[in-house]
Amino acid sequence: MFKWLNKKIRLLKNKGKEPYLSVYKIVGFYPDDIRLYEQAFLHKSSSVEVHNGKWINNERLEFLGDAILDSIVADILYKHFPYKREGFLTNTRSKIVQRDTLNRIAIELGIDKQVRFSSRMNTHNNHMNGNALEALIGAIYLDQGYRRCFHFINDVMIGQHIDLEQIARKEVNFKSSLIEWSQKNKIEINFDLIESFMDNDGNPVFQTAICLGERQIGIGIGYSKKESQQNAAKMAVKKLRNDRETQQYVAELKKNNTGENTPDQEFDELPDENENND
C-alpha cells in the first residue's frame, strides 16, 4: 500500500516536468525510474562515468530490448497470421526489427531528439536512433515489466507506425539481409563483379559473386549491378540456410575470427527465398 502511495505521489510531483514529459510523449506513460530512460538515450560516444571507474551508456539496455522486441513481435505475428509458415513469420519479423525500420520509427517517435551523442561522431548511415529505441524497450521492461513492453510495441510501434499486411508483402532485400547477418556474426562478406558483357540485344549484363572468407557462396546475373548483387545474395542466403557444409564452414570461420560458436538458429534468421510466395 505504501509503495503504491509513494508511486502516486511521485507521479503527481513529476507529471508535466522534464525529462518525464518527453518520455511520456514517446511511450504514453510516466516512468517510475527516469534514470533507466535517460540511460536508454545515452549513446556510447557520450558514456558517463558513475563510480569506481565504471561507465554507463545504452548498450546493455539495447541488448535486453533487442531480445524482448524479437519475442513480442514473434508473438504478435504468430497470432496475426495464424496460417502462415515459420519461414514467413521469421522473415516478416526480420523486416520489422531491421535497422532501417527501427530508425524510421525512432525518428517518427522523436527519439532522435532525445539521444545524447558526441558532436564529433560521424552520424552518416548510423543506427543509433534505432539502437536507442531498442534500449528504450529494455528500459520499459525493467521499469514497468513485460506487459507494458507488449502494449508499447503492439499499440505504439506497430499500431501507429507499421502496416503488418503491407510489410509482409514487401519485397525481401536479400543483399541487405545478408550484410546485416554477416555484421552481426562478425564475418567479412564481399560482393565481387566477375564480368560485364552485352546480351544479343546490346543490353549490358553484369555477373556478381559473393564470397565469405575464401569461399564463393553465390553468383548472380542481372541487367544492373544492383540486380546481379540481389540475385547473388538470394543464392547465398539459400545456401546458408540449407547447405550443411556451408554452415559448418561459416561456423569454423566465425570461431577462428572471434572464438564464438554459431548456433544453428543463426542461419534461420536469414530470409526464406520463398517468403513472397506464401
Rosetta blueprint (number, residue, H / E / L):
1 M L
2 F H
3 K H
4 W H
5 L H
6 N H
7 K H
8 K H
9 I H
10 R H
11 L H
12 L H
13 K H
14 N H
15 K L
16 G L
17 K L
18 E L
19 P L
20 Y H
21 L H
22 S H
23 V H
24 Y H
25 K H
26 I H
27 V H
28 G L
29 F L
30 Y L
31 P L
32 D L
33 D L
34 I H
35 R H
36 L H
37 Y H
38 E H
39 Q H
40 A H
41 F L
42 L E
43 H L
44 K H
45 S H
46 S H
47 S L
48 V E
49 E E
50 V L
51 H L
52 N L
53 G L
54 K L
55 W E
56 I E
57 N L
58 N L
59 E H
60 R H
61 L H
62 E H
63 F H
64 L H
65 G H
66 D H
67 A H
68 I H
69 L H
70 D H
71 S H
72 I H
73 V H
74 A H
75 D H
76 I H
77 L H
78 Y H
79 K H
80 H H
81 F L
82 P L
83 Y L
84 K L
85 R L
86 E H
87 G H
88 F H
89 L H
90 T H
91 N H
92 T H
93 R H
94 S H
95 K H
96 I H
97 V H
98 Q L
99 R H
100 D H
101 T H
102 L H
103 N H
104 R H
105 I H
106 A H
107 I H
108 E H
109 L H
110 G L
111 I H
112 D H
113 K H
114 Q L
115 V L
116 R E
117 F L
118 S L
119 S L
120 R L
121 M L
122 N L
123 T L
124 H L
125 N L
126 N L
127 H L
128 M H
129 N H
130 G H
131 N H
132 A H
133 L H
134 E H
135 A H
136 L H
137 I H
138 G H
139 A H
140 I H
141 Y H
142 L H
143 D H
144 Q H
145 G L
146 Y H
147 R H
148 R H
149 C H
150 F H
151 H H
152 F H
153 I H
154 N H
155 D H
156 V H
157 M H
158 I H
159 G H
160 Q H
161 H H
162 I L
163 D L
164 L H
165 E H
166 Q H
167 I H
168 A H
169 R H
170 K L
171 E L
172 V L
173 N L
174 F H
175 K H
176 S H
177 S H
178 L H
179 I H
180 E H
181 W H
182 S H
183 Q H
184 K H
185 N L
186 K L
187 I L
188 E L
189 I E
190 N E
191 F E
192 D E
193 L E
194 I E
195 E E
196 S E
197 F E
198 M E
199 D L
200 N L
201 D L
202 G L
203 N L
204 P E
205 V E
206 F E
207 Q E
208 T E
209 A E
210 I E
211 C E
212 L E
213 G L
214 E L
215 R E
216 Q E
217 I E
218 G E
219 I E
220 G E
221 I E
222 G E
223 Y L
224 S L
225 K H
226 K H
227 E H
228 S H
229 Q H
230 Q H
231 N H
232 A H
233 A H
234 K H
235 M H
236 A H
237 V H
238 K H
239 K H
240 L H
241 R H
242 N H
243 D L
244 R H
245 E H
246 T H
247 Q H
248 Q H
249 Y H
250 V H
251 A H
252 E H
253 L H
254 K H
255 K H
256 N H
257 N H
258 T H
259 G L
260 E L
261 N L
262 T L
263 P L
264 D L
265 Q H
266 E H
267 F H
268 D H
269 E L
270 L L
271 P L
272 D L
273 E L
274 N L
275 E H
276 N H
277 N H
278 D L
